[in-house]
């Protein structure tokens, strides 16, 4: 079963550490927070049978053009 949940950044960091393609780059919490600081944001994690398998972070990067950067 697949489940999608809105989460906090701490949950994303847990998922990030388990993605083989990202083993060389394990950012600190502040890395993500600085990117979306003061902006509208959406942070979600996908779970498969209760196991976190991926995430996406999106935010309003340019404020005035109605785009959403992921």
PQR file with spaces between the fields and no chain letter, atoms N, CA, C, O and H, PARSE charges and radii, in Angstrom:
ATOM       1  N    UNK     1       0.835   -1.176    0.000 -0.4000 1.5000
ATOM       2  CA   UNK     1       0.000    0.000    0.000 -0.0000 2.0000
ATOM       3  C    UNK     1       0.886    1.248    0.000  0.5500 1.7000
ATOM       4  O    UNK     1       1.865    1.327    0.742 -0.5500 1.4000
ATOM       5  N    UNK     2       0.532    2.209   -0.833 -0.4000 1.5000
ATOM       6  CA   UNK     2       1.277    3.463   -0.907 -0.0000 2.0000
ATOM       7  C    UNK     2       0.519    4.538   -0.137  0.5500 1.7000
ATOM       8  O    UNK     2      -0.700    4.666   -0.256 -0.5500 1.4000
ATOM       9  H    UNK     2      -0.263    2.145   -1.436  0.4000 1.0000
ATOM      10  N    UNK     3       1.256    5.301    0.647 -0.4000 1.5000
ATOM      11  CA   UNK     3       0.672    6.398    1.416 -0.0000 2.0000
ATOM      12  C    UNK     3       1.554    7.633    1.233  0.5500 1.7000
ATOM      13  O    UNK     3       2.780    7.529    1.221 -0.5500 1.4000
ATOM      14  H    UNK     3       2.246    5.197    0.743  0.4000 1.0000
ATOM      15  N    UNK     4       0.939    8.771    1.095 -0.4000 1.5000
ATOM      16  CA   UNK     4       1.646   10.045    0.954 -0.0000 2.0000
ATOM      17  C    UNK     4       1.250   10.922    2.138  0.5500 1.7000
ATOM      18  O    UNK     4       0.064   11.083    2.423 -0.5500 1.4000
ATOM      19  H    UNK     4      -0.057    8.855    1.105  0.4000 1.0000
ATOM      20  N    UNK     5       2.244   11.489    2.829 -0.4000 1.5000
ATOM      21  CA   UNK     5       1.953   12.321    4.006 -0.0000 2.0000
ATOM      22  C    UNK     5       2.753   13.618    3.960  0.5500 1.7000
ATOM      23  O    UNK     5       3.905   13.644    3.528 -0.5500 1.4000
ATOM      24  H    UNK     5       3.208   11.358    2.597  0.4000 1.0000
ATOM      25  N    UNK     6       2.122   14.677    4.408 -0.4000 1.5000
ATOM      26  CA   UNK     6       2.864   15.912    4.640 -0.0000 2.0000
ATOM      27  C    UNK     6       3.614   15.740    5.954  0.5500 1.7000
ATOM      28  O    UNK     6       3.041   15.311    6.955 -0.5500 1.4000
ATOM      29  H    UNK     6       1.186   14.656    4.758  0.4000 1.0000
ATOM      30  N    UNK     7       4.910   16.079    5.943 -0.4000 1.5000
ATOM      31  CA   UNK     7       5.774   15.818    7.100 -0.0000 2.0000
ATOM      32  C    UNK     7       6.644   17.031    7.406  0.5500 1.7000
ATOM      33  O    UNK     7       6.609   18.037    6.698 -0.5500 1.4000
ATOM      34  H    UNK     7       5.376   16.427    5.130  0.4000 1.0000
ATOM      35  N    UNK     8       7.428   16.912    8.482 -0.4000 1.5000
ATOM      36  CA   UNK     8       8.406   17.952    8.800 -0.0000 2.0000
ATOM      37  C    UNK     8       9.752   17.568    8.187  0.5500 1.7000
ATOM      38  O    UNK     8       9.921   16.454    7.690 -0.5500 1.4000
ATOM      39  H    UNK     8       7.457   16.095    9.058  0.4000 1.0000
ATOM      40  N    UNK     9      10.676   18.472    8.224 -0.4000 1.5000
ATOM      41  CA   UNK     9      11.960   18.268    7.561 -0.0000 2.0000
ATOM      42  C    UNK     9      12.777   17.146    8.214  0.5500 1.7000
ATOM      43  O    UNK     9      13.592   16.507    7.548 -0.5500 1.4000
ATOM      44  H    UNK     9      10.538   19.376    8.627  0.4000 1.0000
ATOM      45  N    UNK    10      12.568   16.906    9.497 -0.4000 1.5000
ATOM      46  CA   UNK    10      13.287   15.836   10.173 -0.0000 2.0000
ATOM      47  C    UNK    10      12.959   14.472    9.548  0.5500 1.7000
ATOM      48  O    UNK    10      13.836   13.616    9.434 -0.5500 1.4000
ATOM      49  H    UNK    10      11.906   17.424   10.038  0.4000 1.0000
ATOM      50  N    UNK    11      11.708   14.271    9.148 -0.4000 1.5000
ATOM      51  CA   UNK    11      11.318   13.018    8.503 -0.0000 2.0000
ATOM      52  C    UNK    11      12.012   12.870    7.149  0.5500 1.7000
ATOM      53  O    UNK    11      12.412   11.767    6.776 -0.5500 1.4000
ATOM      54  H    UNK    11      10.995   14.967    9.240  0.4000 1.0000
ATOM      55  N    UNK    12      12.156   13.962    6.421 -0.4000 1.5000
ATOM      56  CA   UNK    12      12.858   13.931    5.137 -0.0000 2.0000
ATOM      57  C    UNK    12      14.310   13.525    5.326  0.5500 1.7000
ATOM      58  O    UNK    12      14.837   12.747    4.530 -0.5500 1.4000
ATOM      59  H    UNK    12      11.831   14.858    6.724  0.4000 1.0000
ATOM      60  N    UNK    13      14.960   14.027    6.347 -0.4000 1.5000
ATOM      61  CA   UNK    13      16.361   13.682    6.577 -0.0000 2.0000
ATOM      62  C    UNK    13      16.525   12.190    6.830  0.5500 1.7000
ATOM      63  O    UNK    13      17.512   11.598    6.394 -0.5500 1.4000
ATOM      64  H    UNK    13      14.532   14.660    6.993  0.4000 1.0000
ATOM      65  N    UNK    14      15.574   11.571    7.528 -0.4000 1.5000
ATOM      66  CA   UNK    14      15.615   10.125    7.754 -0.0000 2.0000
ATOM      67  C    UNK    14      15.525    9.375    6.423  0.5500 1.7000
ATOM      68  O    UNK    14      16.253    8.407    6.200 -0.5500 1.4000
ATOM      69  H    UNK    14      14.772   12.052    7.882  0.4000 1.0000
ATOM      70  N    UNK    15      14.643    9.819    5.556 -0.4000 1.5000
ATOM      71  CA   UNK    15      14.463    9.176    4.258 -0.0000 2.0000
ATOM      72  C    UNK    15      15.705    9.391    3.394  0.5500 1.7000
ATOM      73  O    UNK    15      16.196    8.456    2.761 -0.5500 1.4000
ATOM      74  H    UNK    15      14.052   10.605    5.738  0.4000 1.0000
ATOM      75  N    UNK    16      16.201   10.603    3.372 -0.4000 1.5000
ATOM      76  CA   UNK    16      17.348   10.972    2.538 -0.0000 2.0000
ATOM      77  C    UNK    16      18.543   10.040    2.792  0.5500 1.7000
ATOM      78  O    UNK    16      19.226    9.634    1.852 -0.5500 1.4000
ATOM      79  H    UNK    16      15.802   11.362    3.886  0.4000 1.0000
ATOM      80  N    UNK    17      18.789    9.707    4.053 -0.4000 1.5000
ATOM      81  CA   UNK    17      19.926    8.864    4.416 -0.0000 2.0000
ATOM      82  C    UNK    17      19.824    7.451    3.849  0.5500 1.7000
ATOM      83  O    UNK    17      20.827    6.743    3.768 -0.5500 1.4000
ATOM      84  H    UNK    17      18.235   10.036    4.817  0.4000 1.0000
ATOM      85  N    UNK    18      18.624    7.038    3.459 -0.4000 1.5000
ATOM      86  CA   UNK    18      18.419    5.673    2.973 -0.0000 2.0000
ATOM      87  C    UNK    18      18.282    5.568    1.460  0.5500 1.7000
ATOM      88  O    UNK    18      17.932    4.506    0.946 -0.5500 1.4000
ATOM      89  H    UNK    18      17.809    7.614    3.526  0.4000 1.0000
ATOM      90  N    UNK    19      18.552    6.647    0.744 -0.4000 1.5000
ATOM      91  CA   UNK    19      18.468    6.624   -0.716 -0.0000 2.0000
ATOM      92  C    UNK    19      19.889    6.465   -1.264  0.5500 1.7000
ATOM      93  O    UNK    19      20.713    7.367   -1.117 -0.5500 1.4000
ATOM      94  H    UNK    19      18.837    7.510    1.161  0.4000 1.0000
ATOM      95  N    UNK    20      20.178    5.313   -1.899 -0.4000 1.5000
ATOM      96  CA   UNK    20      21.558    5.034   -2.339 -0.0000 2.0000
ATOM      97  C    UNK    20      22.181    6.127   -3.204  0.5500 1.7000
ATOM      98  O    UNK    20      23.373    6.404   -3.068 -0.5500 1.4000
ATOM      99  H    UNK    20      19.508    4.580   -2.018  0.4000 1.0000
ATOM     100  N    UNK    21      21.417    6.746   -4.076 -0.4000 1.5000
ATOM     101  CA   UNK    21      21.975    7.787   -4.942 -0.0000 2.0000
ATOM     102  C    UNK    21      22.454    9.004   -4.164  0.5500 1.7000
ATOM     103  O    UNK    21      23.235    9.801   -4.685 -0.5500 1.4000
ATOM     104  H    UNK    21      20.449    6.521   -4.186  0.4000 1.0000
ATOM     105  N    UNK    22      22.000    9.158   -2.930 -0.4000 1.5000
ATOM     106  CA   UNK    22      22.340   10.336   -2.133 -0.0000 2.0000
ATOM     107  C    UNK    22      23.366   10.044   -1.042  0.5500 1.7000
ATOM     108  O    UNK    22      23.617   10.911   -0.205 -0.5500 1.4000
ATOM     109  H    UNK    22      21.366    8.511   -2.507  0.4000 1.0000
ATOM     110  N    UNK    23      23.964    8.863   -1.020 -0.4000 1.5000
ATOM     111  CA   UNK    23      24.904    8.511    0.049 -0.0000 2.0000
ATOM     112  C    UNK    23      26.054    9.498    0.176  0.5500 1.7000
ATOM     113  O    UNK    23      26.537    9.745    1.281 -0.5500 1.4000
ATOM     114  H    UNK    23      23.760    8.158   -1.700  0.4000 1.0000
ATOM     115  N    UNK    24      26.498   10.063   -0.939 -0.4000 1.5000
ATOM     116  CA   UNK    24      27.636   10.987   -0.900 -0.0000 2.0000
ATOM     117  C    UNK    24      27.267   12.368   -0.371  0.5500 1.7000
ATOM     118  O    UNK    24      28.142   13.130    0.041 -0.5500 1.4000
ATOM     119  H    UNK    24      26.105    9.862   -1.837  0.4000 1.0000
ATOM     120  N    UNK    25      25.975   12.696   -0.381 -0.4000 1.5000
ATOM     121  CA   UNK    25      25.528   14.027    0.027 -0.0000 2.0000
ATOM     122  C    UNK    25      24.437   13.879    1.081  0.5500 1.7000
ATOM     123  O    UNK    25      23.291   13.561    0.765 -0.5500 1.4000
ATOM     124  H    UNK    25      25.264   12.078   -0.715  0.4000 1.0000
ATOM     125  N    UNK    26      24.807   14.112    2.329 -0.4000 1.5000
ATOM     126  CA   UNK    26      23.821   14.070    3.410 -0.0000 2.0000
ATOM     127  C    UNK    26      23.794   15.456    4.046  0.5500 1.7000
ATOM     128  O    UNK    26      24.588   15.761    4.936 -0.5500 1.4000
ATOM     129  H    UNK    26      25.738   14.371    2.586  0.4000 1.0000
ATOM     130  N    UNK    27      22.866   16.291    3.573 -0.4000 1.5000
ATOM     131  CA   UNK    27      22.824   17.672    4.055 -0.0000 2.0000
ATOM     132  C    UNK    27      22.295   17.774    5.479  0.5500 1.7000
ATOM     133  O    UNK    27      21.608   16.883    5.978 -0.5500 1.4000
ATOM     134  H    UNK    27      22.222   16.044    2.850  0.4000 1.0000
ATOM     135  N    UNK    28      22.625   18.850    6.091 -0.4000 1.5000
ATOM     136  CA   UNK    28      22.084   19.178    7.406 -0.0000 2.0000
ATOM     137  C    UNK    28      20.674   19.734    7.238  0.5500 1.7000
ATOM     138  O    UNK    28      20.287   20.156    6.148 -0.5500 1.4000
ATOM     139  H    UNK    28      23.182   19.574    5.685  0.4000 1.0000
ATOM     140  N    UNK    29      19.927   19.730    8.307 -0.4000 1.5000
ATOM     141  CA   UNK    29      18.567   20.279    8.332 -0.0000 2.0000
ATOM     142  C    UNK    29      18.553   21.720    7.809  0.5500 1.7000
ATOM     143  O    UNK    29      17.650   22.106    7.067 -0.5500 1.4000
ATOM     144  H    UNK    29      20.240   19.387    9.193  0.4000 1.0000
ATOM     145  N    UNK    30      19.541   22.499    8.195 -0.4000 1.5000
ATOM     146  CA   UNK    30      19.602   23.913    7.824 -0.0000 2.0000
ATOM     147  C    UNK    30      19.731   24.118    6.314  0.5500 1.7000
ATOM     148  O    UNK    30      19.277   25.132    5.784 -0.5500 1.4000
ATOM     149  H    UNK    30      20.274   22.185    8.798  0.4000 1.0000
ATOM     150  N    UNK    31      20.339   23.173    5.632 -0.4000 1.5000
ATOM     151  CA   UNK    31      20.465   23.274    4.183 -0.0000 2.0000
ATOM     152  C    UNK    31      19.089   23.409    3.539  0.5500 1.7000
ATOM     153  O    UNK    31      18.866   24.288    2.707 -0.5500 1.4000
ATOM     154  H    UNK    31      20.708   22.350    6.062  0.4000 1.0000
ATOM     155  N    UNK    32      18.177   22.537    3.930 -0.4000 1.5000
ATOM     156  CA   UNK    32      16.819   22.592    3.385 -0.0000 2.0000
ATOM     157  C    UNK    32      16.069   23.813    3.907  0.5500 1.7000
ATOM     158  O    UNK    32      15.410   24.517    3.142 -0.5500 1.4000
ATOM     159  H    UNK    32      18.359   21.823    4.606  0.4000 1.0000
ATOM     160  N    UNK    33      16.172   24.058    5.203 -0.4000 1.5000
ATOM     161  CA   UNK    33      15.428   25.182    5.794 -0.0000 2.0000
ATOM     162  C    UNK    33      15.819   26.521    5.167  0.5500 1.7000
ATOM     163  O    UNK    33      14.961   27.381    4.971 -0.5500 1.4000
ATOM     164  H    UNK    33      16.707   23.485    5.824  0.4000 1.0000
ATOM     165  N    UNK    34      17.079   26.705    4.855 -0.4000 1.5000
ATOM     166  CA   UNK    34      17.520   27.957    4.231 -0.0000 2.0000
ATOM     167  C    UNK    34      16.946   28.134    2.834  0.5500 1.7000
ATOM     168  O    UNK    34      16.732   29.265    2.399 -0.5500 1.4000
ATOM     169  H    UNK    34      17.776   26.006    5.014  0.4000 1.0000
ATOM     170  N    UNK    35      16.693   27.050    2.129 -0.4000 1.5000
ATOM     171  CA   UNK    35      16.142   27.129    0.772 -0.0000 2.0000
ATOM     172  C    UNK    35      14.700   27.626    0.785  0.5500 1.7000
ATOM     173  O    UNK    35      14.305   28.401   -0.086 -0.5500 1.4000
ATOM     174  H    UNK    35      16.867   26.131    2.482  0.4000 1.0000
ATOM     175  N    UNK    36      13.907   27.186    1.772 -0.4000 1.5000
ATOM     176  CA   UNK    36      12.490   27.581    1.790 -0.0000 2.0000
ATOM     177  C    UNK    36      12.145   28.567    2.903  0.5500 1.7000
ATOM     178  O    UNK    36      10.967   28.840    3.133 -0.5500 1.4000
ATOM     179  H    UNK    36      14.229   26.557    2.480  0.4000 1.0000
ATOM     180  N    UNK    37      13.123   29.092    3.580 -0.4000 1.5000
ATOM     181  CA   UNK    37      12.897   30.035    4.677 -0.0000 2.0000
ATOM     182  C    UNK    37      12.037   31.215    4.218  0.5500 1.7000
ATOM     183  O    UNK    37      12.353   31.869    3.224 -0.5500 1.4000
ATOM     184  H    UNK    37      14.080   28.870    3.392  0.4000 1.0000
ATOM     185  N    UNK    38      10.963   31.479    4.939 -0.4000 1.5000
ATOM     186  CA   UNK    38      10.094   32.611    4.644 -0.0000 2.0000
ATOM     187  C    UNK    38       9.214   32.421    3.422  0.5500 1.7000
ATOM     188  O    UNK    38       8.618   33.387    2.947 -0.5500 1.4000
ATOM     189  H    UNK    38      10.707   30.947    5.746  0.4000 1.0000
ATOM     190  N    UNK    39       9.115   31.219    2.903 -0.4000 1.5000
ATOM     191  CA   UNK    39       8.335   30.955    1.692 -0.0000 2.0000
ATOM     192  C    UNK    39       7.257   29.907    1.994  0.5500 1.7000
ATOM     193  O    UNK    39       7.372   29.123    2.935 -0.5500 1.4000
ATOM     194  H    UNK    39       9.599   30.434    3.289  0.4000 1.0000
ATOM     195  N    UNK    40       6.232   29.920    1.184 -0.4000 1.5000
ATOM     196  CA   UNK    40       5.244   28.853    1.252 -0.0000 2.0000
ATOM     197  C    UNK    40       5.947   27.564    0.847  0.5500 1.7000
ATOM     198  O    UNK    40       6.729   27.560   -0.104 -0.5500 1.4000
ATOM     199  H    UNK    40       6.138   30.557    0.419  0.4000 1.0000
ATOM     200  N    UNK    41       5.674   26.458    1.565 -0.4000 1.5000
ATOM     201  CA   UNK    41       6.372   25.211    1.262 -0.0000 2.0000
ATOM     202  C    UNK    41       5.424   24.024    1.401  0.5500 1.7000
ATOM     203  O    UNK    41       4.372   24.112    2.034 -0.5500 1.4000
ATOM     204  H    UNK    41       5.039   26.461    2.338  0.4000 1.0000
ATOM     205  N    UNK    42       5.824   22.924    0.797 -0.4000 1.5000
ATOM     206  CA   UNK    42       5.129   21.654    0.933 -0.0000 2.0000
ATOM     207  C    UNK    42       6.200   20.577    0.998  0.5500 1.7000
ATOM     208  O    UNK    42       7.030   20.456    0.096 -0.5500 1.4000
ATOM     209  H    UNK    42       6.679   22.853    0.282  0.4000 1.0000
ATOM     210  N    UNK    43       6.175   19.792    2.077 -0.4000 1.5000
ATOM     211  CA   UNK    43       7.151   18.724    2.286 -0.0000 2.0000
ATOM     212  C    UNK    43       6.358   17.433    2.443  0.5500 1.7000
ATOM     213  O    UNK    43       5.548   17.304    3.361 -0.5500 1.4000
ATOM     214  H    UNK    43       5.501   19.890    2.809  0.4000 1.0000
ATOM     215  N    UNK    44       6.590   16.478    1.548 -0.4000 1.5000
ATOM     216  CA   UNK    44       5.855   15.217    1.622 -0.0000 2.0000
ATOM     217  C    UNK    44       6.798   14.025    1.500  0.5500 1.7000
ATOM     218  O    UNK    44       7.856   14.101    0.876 -0.5500 1.4000
ATOM     219  H    UNK    44       7.248   16.583    0.802  0.4000 1.0000
ATOM     220  N    UNK    45       6.379   12.927    2.115 -0.4000 1.5000
ATOM     221  CA   UNK    45       7.109   11.668    2.032 -0.0000 2.0000
ATOM     222  C    UNK    45       6.145   10.600    1.543  0.5500 1.7000
ATOM     223  O    UNK    45       4.975   10.579    1.928 -0.5500 1.4000
ATOM     224  H    UNK    45       5.519   12.866    2.621  0.4000 1.0000
ATOM     225  N    UNK    46       6.644    9.719    0.696 -0.4000 1.5000
ATOM     226  CA   UNK    46       5.882    8.570    0.215 -0.0000 2.0000
ATOM     227  C    UNK    46       6.318    7.342    1.011  0.5500 1.7000
ATOM     228  O    UNK    46       7.507    7.126    1.245 -0.5500 1.4000
ATOM     229  H    UNK    46       7.594    9.735    0.384  0.4000 1.0000
ATOM     230  N    UNK    47       5.336    6.547    1.420 -0.4000 1.5000
ATOM     231  CA   UNK    47       5.584    5.317    2.170 -0.0000 2.0000
ATOM     232  C    UNK    47       5.013    4.142    1.386  0.5500 1.7000
ATOM     233  O    UNK    47       3.933    4.235    0.804 -0.5500 1.4000
ATOM     234  H    UNK    47       4.370    6.722    1.230  0.4000 1.0000
ATOM     235  N    UNK    48       5.745    3.047    1.378 -0.4000 1.5000
ATOM     236  CA   UNK    48       5.261    1.809    0.766 -0.0000 2.0000
ATOM     237  C    UNK    48       5.224    0.759    1.878  0.5500 1.7000
ATOM     238  O    UNK    48       6.254    0.396    2.446 -0.5500 1.4000
ATOM     239  H    UNK    48       6.623    2.971    1.850  0.4000 1.0000
ATOM     240  N    UNK    49       4.036    0.290    2.167 -0.4000 1.5000
ATOM     241  CA   UNK    49       3.835   -0.642    3.288 -0.0000 2.0000
ATOM     242  C    UNK    49       4.463   -0.120    4.574  0.5500 1.7000
ATOM     243  O    UNK    49       5.069   -0.880    5.330 -0.5500 1.4000
ATOM     244  H    UNK    49       3.199    0.585    1.705  0.4000 1.0000
ATOM     245  N    UNK    50       4.315    1.185    4.821 -0.4000 1.5000
ATOM     246  CA   UNK    50       4.812    1.804    6.045 -0.0000 2.0000
ATOM     247  C    UNK    50       6.277    2.182    6.034  0.5500 1.7000
ATOM     248  O    UNK    50       6.772    2.770    6.995 -0.5500 1.4000
ATOM     249  H    UNK    50       3.823    1.802    4.207  0.4000 1.0000
ATOM     250  N    UNK    51       6.972    1.856    4.970 -0.4000 1.5000
ATOM     251  CA   UNK    51       8.407    2.165    4.869 -0.0000 2.0000
ATOM     252  C    UNK    51       8.579    3.411    4.009  0.5500 1.7000
ATOM     253  O    UNK    51       8.079    3.450    2.885 -0.5500 1.4000
ATOM     254  H    UNK    51       6.570    1.378    4.189  0.4000 1.0000
ATOM     255  N    UNK    52       9.286    4.446    4.516 -0.4000 1.5000
ATOM     256  CA   UNK    52       9.500    5.638    3.707 -0.0000 2.0000
ATOM     257  C    UNK    52      10.394    5.328    2.512  0.5500 1.7000
ATOM     258  O    UNK    52      11.470    4.750    2.668 -0.5500 1.4000
ATOM     259  H    UNK    52       9.692    4.415    5.429  0.4000 1.0000
ATOM     260  N    UNK    53       9.941    5.715    1.312 -0.4000 1.5000
ATOM     261  CA   UNK    53      10.679    5.372    0.093 -0.0000 2.0000
ATOM     262  C    UNK    53      11.067    6.579   -0.767  0.5500 1.7000
ATOM     263  O    UNK    53      11.831    6.424   -1.720 -0.5500 1.4000
ATOM     264  H    UNK    53       9.067    6.184    1.186  0.4000 1.0000
ATOM     265  N    UNK    54      10.571    7.750   -0.461 -0.4000 1.5000
ATOM     266  CA   UNK    54      10.924    8.925   -1.242 -0.0000 2.0000
ATOM     267  C    UNK    54      10.332   10.181   -0.644  0.5500 1.7000
ATOM     268  O    UNK    54       9.451   10.119    0.214 -0.5500 1.4000
ATOM     269  H    UNK    54       9.951    7.876    0.313  0.4000 1.0000
ATOM     270  N    UNK    55      10.819   11.319   -1.102 -0.4000 1.5000
ATOM     271  CA   UNK    55      10.296   12.599   -0.606 -0.0000 2.0000
ATOM     272  C    UNK    55      10.370   13.649   -1.696  0.5500 1.7000
ATOM     273  O    UNK    55      11.055   13.486   -2.706 -0.5500 1.4000
ATOM     274  H    UNK    55      11.534   11.369   -1.799  0.4000 1.0000
ATOM     275  N    UNK    56       9.651   14.724   -1.462 -0.4000 1.5000
ATOM     276  CA   UNK    56       9.760   15.899   -2.323 -0.0000 2.0000
ATOM     277  C    UNK    56       9.547   17.138   -1.452  0.5500 1.7000
ATOM     278  O    UNK    56       8.714   17.149   -0.546 -0.5500 1.4000
ATOM     279  H    UNK    56       9.095   14.857   -0.642  0.4000 1.0000
ATOM     280  N    UNK    57      10.312   18.160   -1.751 -0.4000 1.5000
ATOM     281  CA   UNK    57      10.189   19.443   -1.074 -0.0000 2.0000
ATOM     282  C    UNK    57       9.918   20.478   -2.152  0.5500 1.7000
ATOM     283  O    UNK    57      10.688   20.611   -3.103 -0.5500 1.4000
ATOM     284  H    UNK    57      10.988   18.150   -2.488  0.4000 1.0000
ATOM     285  N    UNK    58       8.839   21.199   -2.004 -0.4000 1.5000
ATOM     286  CA   UNK    58       8.505   22.249   -2.952 -0.0000 2.0000
ATOM     287  C    UNK    58       8.281   23.555   -2.218  0.5500 1.7000
ATOM     288  O    UNK    58       7.831   23.571   -1.073 -0.5500 1.4000
ATOM     289  H    UNK    58       8.214   21.091   -1.231  0.4000 1.0000
ATOM     290  N    UNK    59       8.601   24.651   -2.893 -0.4000 1.5000
ATOM     291  CA   UNK    59       8.396   25.955   -2.266 -0.0000 2.0000
ATOM     292  C    UNK    59       8.253   27.039   -3.324  0.5500 1.7000
ATOM     293  O    UNK    59       8.614   26.854   -4.486 -0.5500 1.4000
ATOM     294  H    UNK    59       8.966   24.637   -3.823  0.4000 1.0000
ATOM     295  N    UNK    60       7.722   28.164   -2.892 -0.4000 1.5000
ATOM     296  CA   UNK    60       7.518   29.326   -3.747 -0.0000 2.0000
ATOM     297  C    UNK    60       8.846   30.056   -3.889  0.5500 1.7000
ATOM     298  O    UNK    60       9.181   30.915   -3.073 -0.5500 1.4000
ATOM     299  H    UNK    60       7.429   28.313   -1.948  0.4000 1.0000
ATOM     300  N    UNK    61       9.593   29.716   -4.918 -0.4000 1.5000
ATOM     301  CA   UNK    61      10.961   30.223   -5.074 -0.0000 2.0000
ATOM     302  C    UNK    61      11.030   31.705   -5.458  0.5500 1.7000
ATOM     303  O    UNK    61      11.890   32.436   -4.967 -0.5500 1.4000
ATOM     304  H    UNK    61       9.321   29.018   -5.581  0.4000 1.0000
ATOM     305  N    UNK    62      10.131   32.141   -6.328 -0.4000 1.5000
ATOM     306  CA   UNK    62      10.246   33.498   -6.862 -0.0000 2.0000
ATOM     307  C    UNK    62       9.194   34.474   -6.343  0.5500 1.7000
ATOM     308  O    UNK    62       9.170   35.630   -6.764 -0.5500 1.4000
ATOM     309  H    UNK    62       9.432   31.547   -6.727  0.4000 1.0000
ATOM     310  N    UNK    63       8.350   34.043   -5.465 -0.4000 1.5000
ATOM     311  CA   UNK    63       7.340   34.855   -4.792 -0.0000 2.0000
ATOM     312  C    UNK    63       6.258   35.448   -5.691  0.5500 1.7000
ATOM     313  O    UNK    63       5.087   35.424   -5.312 -0.5500 1.4000
ATOM     314  H    UNK    63       8.369   33.104   -5.123  0.4000 1.0000
ATOM     315  N    UNK    64       6.591   35.968   -6.844 -0.4000 1.5000
ATOM     316  CA   UNK    64       5.619   36.769   -7.582 -0.0000 2.0000
ATOM     317  C    UNK    64       5.186   36.189   -8.933  0.5500 1.7000
ATOM     318  O    UNK    64       4.388   36.809   -9.635 -0.5500 1.4000
ATOM     319  H    UNK    64       7.542   35.987   -7.152  0.4000 1.0000
ATOM     320  N    UNK    65       5.697   35.012   -9.309 -0.4000 1.5000
ATOM     321  CA   UNK    65       5.326   34.499  -10.629 -0.0000 2.0000
ATOM     322  C    UNK    65       4.403   33.279  -10.564  0.5500 1.7000
ATOM     323  O    UNK    65       4.119   32.662  -11.591 -0.5500 1.4000
ATOM     324  H    UNK    65       6.346   34.508   -8.739  0.4000 1.0000
ATOM     325  N    UNK    66       3.940   32.935   -9.378 -0.4000 1.5000
ATOM     326  CA   UNK    66       3.007   31.841   -9.148 -0.0000 2.0000
ATOM     327  C    UNK    66       3.580   30.470   -9.492  0.5500 1.7000
ATOM     328  O    UNK    66       2.816   29.519   -9.662 -0.5500 1.4000
ATOM     329  H    UNK    66       4.170   33.436   -8.544  0.4000 1.0000
ATOM     330  N    UNK    67       4.900   30.339   -9.601 -0.4000 1.5000
ATOM     331  CA   UNK    67       5.514   29.038   -9.833 -0.0000 2.0000
ATOM     332  C    UNK    67       5.781   28.370   -8.480  0.5500 1.7000
ATOM     333  O    UNK    67       5.756   29.013   -7.431 -0.5500 1.4000
ATOM     334  H    UNK    67       5.521   31.111   -9.463  0.4000 1.0000
ATOM     335  N    UNK    68       6.035   27.074   -8.539 -0.4000 1.5000
ATOM     336  CA   UNK    68       6.333   26.290   -7.339 -0.0000 2.0000
ATOM     337  C    UNK    68       7.529   25.422   -7.656  0.5500 1.7000
ATOM     338  O    UNK    68       7.431   24.514   -8.482 -0.5500 1.4000
ATOM     339  H    UNK    68       6.055   26.551   -9.391  0.4000 1.0000
ATOM     340  N    UNK    69       8.667   25.683   -7.013 -0.4000 1.5000
ATOM     341  CA   UNK    69       9.918   24.989   -7.295 -0.0000 2.0000
ATOM     342  C    UNK    69       9.999   23.703   -6.466  0.5500 1.7000
ATOM     343  O    UNK    69       9.731   23.722   -5.265 -0.5500 1.4000
ATOM     344  H    UNK    69       8.747   26.420   -6.342  0.4000 1.0000
ATOM     345  N    UNK    70      10.365   22.598   -7.099 -0.4000 1.5000
ATOM     346  CA   UNK    70      10.531   21.314   -6.404 -0.0000 2.0000
ATOM     347  C    UNK    70      11.942   20.806   -6.620  0.5500 1.7000
ATOM     348  O    UNK    70      12.297   19.738   -6.122 -0.5500 1.4000
ATOM     349  H    UNK    70      10.583   22.583   -8.075  0.4000 1.0000
